Amino acid sequence: MNVTLPQSCAVTTYLNLCSSSKVLLLVPGFTLNIFLLVSLLSSLLAPRVKIRSNVAVFILGISSCNLLSLCLWPLIIHWRMRGRWLLGPRLCEAMVSVKQMSSLASFHYASFVTFSVYLTVVCGCGRLVDSRLFLALEVLFPLLPGGLKELGQWFPWSRVHHLDPVEDSCFSFLNDPSMRTFALVKTAALLPLNLYFYAHVLHTVVQSAKASNRSQRGTVTLARMFSLISLITFCAHIPGAAFSLMDRPSVCQEMVRDVLLDLPLISSPVILFCMNKELRNQGLLILRCKVGMYEGGDPSVKWSQSLRSLTNGESVVKTQ
């Protein structure tokens, strides 16, 4: 049974604070992830510029998992505003299962994006990345950790009841050893590994530019981009993961962690736009055409002009 410890803080104040933060983050979360899907669709339908199928699968998987998690936020907001969970144990367990599955899958899809760039740029395994076997692996493997977690719920010795009938709370991670283990592995191993992939890709591009006497302007831009990606990744994942080090957190600490662990729902679309030039160009193209429609003129002409202006250059790292 899930046992919460409310005595260490003003629970009502924290409930109001967390529900307000969820409401404030809900609109930008939906906007960024839907805009990511629209940009992906635009890239796939573009007549001249195409995005690779493996990257499209990554982006589709990440945005779908993020939107699925965001669709659960009204249930959490309702609970926080009411001060207790009123929707029954079955809906609590269903919400927690979906949230945990989508959270784990989204993070592993994002990790696969970085790994595929590393294989292509550093290892020269572009054919492997484009193969059907790798495509099947990238679709199924991110679902494996969450699937194993849910499979364990069928065994009595590993089952966790997330609803606390005494305090009427429904937390995703509180007193859940398996999720705590996943969070520790992500913090101690997977996040440093992703940062290593970023650094190694950047080092390879710099050495290639020096060897071929190319201009370093693109390399400087790439270095700034990877630095921004690393900073966003660190700020989105580390604060929430730090709470996983607590053996028995209180209700208030768990509510803060619940908010922090949802930050990647907003940061991951930003990272994907930073990493993929084709996706970023299509996003800018959509925004320009929207502005053009308000200013007047033929939208198709503005679309063609914007497309030509955005596709004159070449990407330093071909991730699309």
C-alpha positions as a Markdown table, in Angstrom:
| # | Residue | x | y | z |
|---|---|---|---|---|
| 1 | Met | 0.0 | 0.0 | 0.0 |
| 2 | Asn | 1.1 | 3.5 | -0.8 |
| 3 | Val | 1.8 | 5.3 | 2.5 |
| 4 | Thr | 2.4 | 9.1 | 2.5 |
| 5 | Leu | 3.9 | 11.2 | 5.2 |
| 6 | Pro | 2.0 | 14.6 | 5.2 |
| 7 | Gln | 3.1 | 15.9 | 8.6 |
| 8 | Ser | 6.3 | 17.7 | 7.3 |
| 9 | Cys | 4.6 | 20.5 | 5.3 |
| 10 | Ala | 1.5 | 22.4 | 4.6 |
| 11 | Val | -0.1 | 20.0 | 2.2 |
| 12 | Thr | -3.0 | 22.2 | 1.1 |
| 13 | Thr | -0.5 | 25.0 | 0.1 |
| 14 | Tyr | 1.6 | 22.6 | -1.9 |
| 15 | Leu | -1.5 | 21.1 | -3.6 |
| 16 | Asn | -2.6 | 24.5 | -4.7 |
| 17 | Leu | 0.9 | 25.4 | -5.9 |
| 18 | Cys | 1.4 | 22.2 | -7.8 |
| 19 | Ser | -2.1 | 22.4 | -9.5 |
| 20 | Ser | -1.3 | 26.0 | -10.5 |
| 21 | Ser | 2.0 | 24.9 | -12.0 |
| 22 | Lys | 0.4 | 22.1 | -13.9 |
| 23 | Val | -2.2 | 24.5 | -15.4 |
| 24 | Leu | 0.5 | 27.0 | -16.4 |
| 25 | Leu | 2.6 | 24.3 | -18.1 |
| 26 | Leu | -0.3 | 22.5 | -19.8 |
| 27 | Val | -0.8 | 25.0 | -22.7 |
| 28 | Pro | 2.9 | 25.3 | -23.7 |
| 29 | Gly | 3.3 | 21.6 | -23.3 |
| 30 | Phe | 0.5 | 20.8 | -25.8 |
| 31 | Thr | 1.5 | 23.7 | -28.1 |
| 32 | Leu | 5.2 | 22.6 | -28.4 |
| 33 | Asn | 4.4 | 18.9 | -28.9 |
| 34 | Ile | 1.6 | 19.5 | -31.5 |
| 35 | Phe | 3.8 | 22.0 | -33.3 |
| 36 | Leu | 6.5 | 19.3 | -33.3 |
| 37 | Leu | 4.1 | 16.8 | -35.0 |
| 38 | Val | 2.9 | 19.4 | -37.5 |
| 39 | Ser | 6.6 | 20.3 | -38.4 |
| 40 | Leu | 7.3 | 16.5 | -38.8 |
| 41 | Leu | 4.3 | 16.1 | -41.1 |
| 42 | Ser | 5.4 | 19.1 | -43.1 |
| 43 | Ser | 8.9 | 17.7 | -43.5 |
| 44 | Leu | 7.5 | 14.3 | -44.7 |
| 45 | Leu | 5.2 | 16.0 | -47.2 |
| 46 | Ala | 7.8 | 18.5 | -48.5 |
| 47 | Pro | 8.5 | 18.0 | -52.2 |
| 48 | Arg | 12.3 | 18.5 | -52.1 |
| 49 | Val | 13.5 | 18.1 | -48.5 |
| 50 | Lys | 12.9 | 14.7 | -46.8 |
| 51 | Ile | 13.5 | 13.6 | -43.3 |
| 52 | Arg | 14.9 | 10.1 | -42.6 |
| 53 | Ser | 12.5 | 7.5 | -41.6 |
| 54 | Asn | 14.3 | 6.5 | -38.4 |
| 55 | Val | 14.3 | 10.1 | -37.2 |
| 56 | Ala | 10.7 | 10.4 | -38.0 |
| 57 | Val | 9.9 | 7.4 | -35.9 |
| 58 | Phe | 11.9 | 8.9 | -33.0 |
| 59 | Ile | 10.1 | 12.2 | -33.2 |
| 60 | Leu | 6.7 | 10.5 | -33.6 |
| 61 | Gly | 7.4 | 8.3 | -30.6 |
| 62 | Ile | 8.5 | 11.1 | -28.3 |
| 63 | Ser | 5.7 | 13.5 | -29.2 |
| 64 | Ser | 3.1 | 10.8 | -28.9 |
| 65 | Cys | 4.3 | 9.8 | -25.4 |
| 66 | Asn | 4.5 | 13.4 | -24.4 |
| 67 | Leu | 0.9 | 14.1 | -25.5 |
| 68 | Leu | -0.3 | 11.0 | -23.8 |
| 69 | Ser | 1.2 | 12.2 | -20.6 |
| 70 | Leu | -0.2 | 15.7 | -21.0 |
| 71 | Cys | -3.7 | 14.2 | -21.5 |
| 72 | Leu | -3.5 | 12.8 | -18.0 |
| 73 | Trp | -2.7 | 16.2 | -16.4 |
| 74 | Pro | -6.4 | 17.2 | -16.1 |
| 75 | Leu | -6.9 | 14.2 | -13.7 |
| 76 | Ile | -3.9 | 15.4 | -11.7 |
| 77 | Ile | -5.1 | 19.0 | -11.6 |
| 78 | His | -8.5 | 17.8 | -10.5 |
| 79 | Trp | -6.9 | 15.8 | -7.7 |
| 80 | Arg | -4.7 | 18.7 | -6.6 |
| 81 | Met | -7.5 | 21.3 | -6.7 |
| 82 | Arg | -9.9 | 19.0 | -4.7 |
| 83 | Gly | -7.2 | 18.2 | -2.2 |
| 84 | Arg | -7.7 | 14.4 | -2.5 |
| 85 | Trp | -8.2 | 11.7 | -5.1 |
| 86 | Leu | -11.9 | 11.1 | -5.8 |
| 87 | Leu | -11.8 | 9.0 | -8.9 |
| 88 | Gly | -11.3 | 5.6 | -7.4 |
| 89 | Pro | -8.4 | 3.1 | -7.2 |
| 90 | Arg | -8.8 | 1.6 | -10.8 |
| 91 | Leu | -8.5 | 5.0 | -12.5 |
| 92 | Cys | -5.5 | 5.8 | -10.2 |
| 93 | Glu | -3.7 | 2.7 | -11.2 |
| 94 | Ala | -4.5 | 3.2 | -14.9 |
| 95 | Met | -3.3 | 6.8 | -14.8 |
| 96 | Val | 0.0 | 5.8 | -13.0 |
| 97 | Ser | 0.6 | 2.9 | -15.5 |
| 98 | Val | 0.1 | 5.1 | -18.5 |
| 99 | Lys | 2.2 | 7.9 | -17.1 |
| 100 | Gln | 5.1 | 5.6 | -16.2 |
| 101 | Met | 5.0 | 3.8 | -19.5 |
| 102 | Ser | 5.0 | 7.1 | -21.6 |
| 103 | Ser | 7.6 | 8.8 | -19.4 |
| 104 | Leu | 10.1 | 5.9 | -19.8 |
| 105 | Ala | 9.4 | 5.4 | -23.5 |
| 106 | Ser | 9.8 | 9.1 | -24.2 |
| 107 | Phe | 13.2 | 9.3 | -22.5 |
| 108 | His | 14.5 | 6.2 | -24.3 |
| 109 | Tyr | 13.3 | 7.5 | -27.6 |
| 110 | Ala | 15.2 | 10.7 | -27.0 |
| 111 | Ser | 18.3 | 8.7 | -26.0 |
| 112 | Phe | 18.0 | 6.7 | -29.3 |
| 113 | Val | 18.0 | 10.0 | -31.3 |
| 114 | Thr | 21.4 | 10.9 | -29.7 |
| 115 | Phe | 22.7 | 7.3 | -30.2 |
| 116 | Ser | 21.7 | 7.3 | -33.9 |
| 117 | Val | 23.5 | 10.6 | -34.5 |
| 118 | Tyr | 26.6 | 9.2 | -32.7 |
| 119 | Leu | 26.5 | 6.0 | -34.8 |
| 120 | Thr | 26.2 | 8.0 | -38.0 |
| 121 | Val | 28.8 | 10.8 | -37.4 |
| 122 | Val | 31.4 | 9.1 | -35.1 |
| 123 | Cys | 31.2 | 5.4 | -36.1 |
| 124 | Gly | 30.2 | 5.9 | -39.7 |
| 125 | Cys | 27.3 | 3.4 | -39.4 |
| 126 | Gly | 24.8 | 5.3 | -41.5 |
| 127 | Arg | 23.6 | 2.1 | -43.3 |
| 128 | Leu | 23.0 | 0.4 | -40.0 |
| 129 | Val | 21.0 | 3.3 | -38.7 |
| 130 | Asp | 18.8 | 3.3 | -41.8 |
| 131 | Ser | 18.3 | -0.5 | -41.8 |
| 132 | Arg | 15.0 | -2.1 | -41.0 |
| 133 | Leu | 16.4 | -4.0 | -38.1 |
| 134 | Phe | 17.6 | -0.8 | -36.4 |
| 135 | Leu | 14.2 | 0.7 | -37.1 |
| 136 | Ala | 12.4 | -2.2 | -35.4 |
| 137 | Leu | 14.8 | -2.0 | -32.5 |
| 138 | Glu | 14.2 | 1.8 | -32.0 |
| 139 | Val | 10.4 | 1.3 | -32.1 |
| 140 | Leu | 10.3 | -1.7 | -29.6 |
| 141 | Phe | 13.2 | -1.2 | -27.2 |
| 142 | Pro | 12.0 | 2.1 | -25.6 |
| 143 | Leu | 8.8 | 0.3 | -24.7 |
| 144 | Leu | 10.6 | -2.6 | -23.0 |
| 145 | Pro | 11.5 | -0.9 | -19.6 |
| 146 | Gly | 7.9 | 0.2 | -19.1 |
| 147 | Gly | 6.5 | -3.1 | -20.3 |
| 148 | Leu | 8.7 | -5.0 | -17.8 |
| 149 | Lys | 7.6 | -2.6 | -15.1 |
| 150 | Glu | 3.9 | -3.2 | -15.8 |
| 151 | Leu | 4.5 | -7.0 | -16.1 |
| 152 | Gly | 5.8 | -7.0 | -12.5 |
| 153 | Gln | 2.4 | -5.6 | -11.4 |
| 154 | Trp | 0.9 | -9.0 | -12.1 |
| 155 | Phe | 3.0 | -10.7 | -9.4 |
| 156 | Pro | 2.0 | -10.2 | -5.8 |
| 157 | Trp | 5.5 | -9.8 | -4.4 |
| 158 | Ser | 6.3 | -6.9 | -6.8 |
| 159 | Arg | 2.9 | -5.2 | -7.0 |
| 160 | Val | 2.7 | -1.6 | -5.8 |
| 161 | His | -0.6 | 0.1 | -4.9 |
| 162 | His | -0.3 | 3.8 | -5.7 |
| 163 | Leu | -3.5 | 4.9 | -4.1 |
| 164 | Asp | -3.2 | 5.8 | -0.4 |
| 165 | Pro | -6.8 | 5.3 | 1.0 |
| 166 | Val | -5.9 | 7.2 | 4.2 |
| 167 | Glu | -4.6 | 10.4 | 2.6 |
| 168 | Asp | -6.5 | 9.9 | -0.7 |
| 169 | Ser | -3.4 | 10.5 | -2.7 |
| 170 | Cys | -2.3 | 8.9 | -6.0 |
| 171 | Phe | 1.4 | 9.3 | -6.8 |
| 172 | Ser | 3.3 | 7.8 | -9.6 |
| 173 | Phe | 6.6 | 7.3 | -7.9 |
| 174 | Leu | 6.1 | 7.4 | -4.2 |
| 175 | Asn | 7.2 | 4.1 | -2.5 |
| 176 | Asp | 7.7 | 2.5 | -5.9 |
| 177 | Pro | 11.1 | 0.8 | -5.8 |
| 178 | Ser | 11.2 | -0.1 | -9.5 |
| 179 | Met | 10.6 | 3.5 | -10.7 |
| 180 | Arg | 13.2 | 4.7 | -8.2 |
| 181 | Thr | 15.7 | 2.2 | -9.7 |
| 182 | Phe | 14.9 | 3.4 | -13.2 |
| 183 | Ala | 15.4 | 7.0 | -12.1 |
| 184 | Leu | 18.7 | 6.2 | -10.5 |
| 185 | Val | 19.9 | 4.3 | -13.6 |
| 186 | Lys | 18.9 | 7.3 | -15.8 |
| 187 | Thr | 20.7 | 9.8 | -13.6 |
| 188 | Ala | 23.9 | 7.8 | -13.0 |
| 189 | Ala | 24.3 | 6.1 | -16.5 |
| 190 | Leu | 22.0 | 7.2 | -19.3 |
| 191 | Leu | 22.2 | 11.0 | -18.9 |
| 192 | Pro | 26.1 | 11.0 | -18.7 |
| 193 | Leu | 26.1 | 8.7 | -21.7 |
| 194 | Asn | 24.0 | 11.1 | -23.7 |
| 195 | Leu | 26.2 | 14.0 | -22.8 |
| 196 | Tyr | 29.2 | 11.9 | -23.9 |
| 197 | Phe | 27.6 | 11.3 | -27.2 |
| 198 | Tyr | 27.0 | 15.1 | -27.7 |
| 199 | Ala | 30.7 | 15.8 | -26.8 |
| 200 | His | 32.1 | 13.0 | -29.1 |
| 201 | Val | 30.0 | 14.1 | -32.1 |
| 202 | Leu | 31.1 | 17.7 | -31.6 |
| 203 | His | 34.8 | 16.6 | -31.3 |
| 204 | Thr | 34.5 | 14.5 | -34.5 |
| 205 | Val | 33.0 | 17.4 | -36.5 |
| 206 | Val | 35.7 | 19.8 | -35.3 |
| 207 | Gln | 38.5 | 17.4 | -36.2 |
| 208 | Ser | 36.9 | 16.8 | -39.7 |
| 209 | Ala | 36.7 | 20.5 | -40.3 |
| 210 | Lys | 40.4 | 21.0 | -39.4 |
| 211 | Ala | 41.5 | 18.1 | -41.6 |
| 212 | Ser | 39.6 | 19.4 | -44.6 |
| 213 | Asn | 40.5 | 23.1 | -43.9 |
| 214 | Arg | 36.8 | 24.1 | -43.8 |
| 215 | Ser | 35.5 | 27.2 | -42.2 |
| 216 | Gln | 35.0 | 27.0 | -38.5 |
| 217 | Arg | 31.9 | 29.1 | -38.5 |
| 218 | Gly | 29.6 | 26.1 | -38.7 |
| 219 | Thr | 31.5 | 24.3 | -36.0 |
| 220 | Val | 31.1 | 27.3 | -33.6 |
| 221 | Thr | 27.4 | 27.3 | -34.3 |
| 222 | Leu | 27.2 | 23.5 | -33.7 |
| 223 | Ala | 29.2 | 23.9 | -30.5 |
| 224 | Arg | 26.7 | 26.5 | -29.2 |
| 225 | Met | 23.8 | 24.3 | -30.2 |
| 226 | Phe | 25.2 | 21.2 | -28.4 |
| 227 | Ser | 26.0 | 23.3 | -25.4 |
| 228 | Leu | 22.3 | 24.5 | -25.3 |
| 229 | Ile | 21.1 | 21.0 | -25.7 |
| 230 | Ser | 23.3 | 19.7 | -22.9 |
| 231 | Leu | 22.1 | 22.6 | -20.6 |
| 232 | Ile | 18.4 | 21.9 | -21.4 |
| 233 | Thr | 18.9 | 18.2 | -20.8 |
| 234 | Phe | 20.7 | 18.8 | -17.5 |
| 235 | Cys | 18.1 | 21.3 | -16.2 |
| 236 | Ala | 15.1 | 19.1 | -17.3 |
| 237 | His | 16.3 | 15.8 | -15.8 |
| 238 | Ile | 18.6 | 16.3 | -12.9 |
| 239 | Pro | 16.4 | 18.2 | -10.4 |
| 240 | Gly | 13.6 | 15.6 | -10.6 |
| 241 | Ala | 16.1 | 12.7 | -10.5 |
| 242 | Ala | 17.7 | 14.2 | -7.3 |
| 243 | Phe | 14.5 | 13.4 | -5.4 |
| 244 | Ser | 14.9 | 9.7 | -6.3 |
| 245 | Leu | 17.8 | 9.6 | -3.9 |
| 246 | Met | 15.3 | 10.1 | -1.0 |
| 247 | Asp | 14.3 | 6.7 | 0.4 |
| 248 | Arg | 10.9 | 7.8 | 1.9 |
| 249 | Pro | 10.0 | 11.3 | 0.7 |
| 250 | Ser | 7.1 | 13.2 | 2.2 |
| 251 | Val | 3.9 | 14.1 | 0.3 |
| 252 | Cys | 5.2 | 17.6 | -0.4 |
| 253 | Gln | 8.6 | 16.4 | -1.7 |
| 254 | Glu | 6.8 | 13.9 | -3.9 |
| 255 | Met | 4.5 | 16.6 | -5.3 |
| 256 | Val | 7.6 | 18.7 | -6.2 |
| 257 | Arg | 9.3 | 15.7 | -7.8 |
| 258 | Asp | 6.1 | 15.0 | -9.8 |
| 259 | Val | 6.2 | 18.5 | -11.3 |
| 260 | Leu | 10.0 | 18.3 | -12.0 |
| 261 | Leu | 9.8 | 14.9 | -13.6 |
| 262 | Asp | 7.3 | 16.4 | -16.1 |
| 263 | Leu | 9.7 | 19.1 | -17.3 |
| 264 | Pro | 11.0 | 16.8 | -20.2 |
| 265 | Leu | 7.5 | 17.0 | -21.7 |
| 266 | Ile | 8.3 | 20.6 | -22.6 |
| 267 | Ser | 12.1 | 20.4 | -23.0 |
| 268 | Ser | 12.2 | 17.4 | -25.4 |
| 269 | Pro | 10.5 | 19.2 | -28.3 |
| 270 | Val | 12.9 | 22.1 | -27.9 |
| 271 | Ile | 15.9 | 19.7 | -28.0 |
| 272 | Leu | 14.5 | 18.0 | -31.1 |
| 273 | Phe | 14.2 | 21.3 | -32.9 |
| 274 | Cys | 17.7 | 22.2 | -31.9 |
| 275 | Met | 19.2 | 18.8 | -33.1 |
| 276 | Asn | 17.4 | 18.5 | -36.4 |
| 277 | Lys | 17.9 | 21.3 | -39.0 |
| 278 | Glu | 15.2 | 20.0 | -41.3 |
| 279 | Leu | 12.6 | 19.9 | -38.6 |
| 280 | Arg | 13.7 | 23.4 | -37.4 |
| 281 | Asn | 13.4 | 24.8 | -40.9 |
| 282 | Gln | 9.9 | 23.4 | -41.4 |
| 283 | Gly | 8.8 | 24.9 | -38.1 |
| 284 | Leu | 10.2 | 28.3 | -39.1 |
| 285 | Leu | 8.5 | 27.9 | -42.5 |
| 286 | Ile | 5.1 | 27.3 | -40.8 |
| 287 | Leu | 5.5 | 30.3 | -38.6 |
| 288 | Arg | 6.5 | 32.5 | -41.5 |
| 289 | Cys | 3.5 | 31.4 | -43.6 |
| 290 | Lys | 1.2 | 32.1 | -40.6 |
| 291 | Val | 2.7 | 35.6 | -40.4 |
| 292 | Gly | 2.3 | 36.0 | -44.1 |
| 293 | Met | -1.4 | 35.1 | -44.0 |
| 294 | Tyr | -2.0 | 37.8 | -41.5 |
| 295 | Glu | 0.0 | 40.4 | -43.5 |
| 296 | Gly | -1.8 | 39.4 | -46.8 |
| 297 | Gly | -0.5 | 38.0 | -50.0 |
| 298 | Asp | -0.6 | 34.6 | -51.6 |
| 299 | Pro | 0.4 | 32.0 | -49.0 |
| 300 | Ser | 1.7 | 29.5 | -51.7 |
| 301 | Val | 4.1 | 32.1 | -53.0 |
| 302 | Lys | 5.3 | 32.9 | -49.5 |
| 303 | Trp | 5.7 | 29.2 | -48.8 |
| 304 | Ser | 7.9 | 28.7 | -51.9 |
| 305 | Gln | 10.0 | 31.8 | -51.2 |
| 306 | Ser | 10.5 | 30.7 | -47.5 |
| 307 | Leu | 11.4 | 27.1 | -48.6 |
| 308 | Arg | 14.1 | 28.4 | -51.0 |
| 309 | Ser | 15.6 | 30.7 | -48.4 |
| 310 | Leu | 15.7 | 28.0 | -45.7 |
| 311 | Thr | 17.2 | 25.2 | -47.9 |
| 312 | Asn | 20.1 | 27.1 | -49.4 |
| 313 | Gly | 22.5 | 25.9 | -46.7 |
| 314 | Glu | 23.6 | 22.5 | -45.7 |
| 315 | Ser | 23.4 | 21.0 | -42.2 |
| 316 | Val | 26.8 | 20.4 | -40.4 |
| 317 | Val | 25.5 | 17.2 | -38.9 |
| 318 | Lys | 23.0 | 15.2 | -41.0 |
| 319 | Thr | 20.5 | 13.9 | -38.5 |
| 320 | Gln | 17.4 | 14.2 | -40.7 |
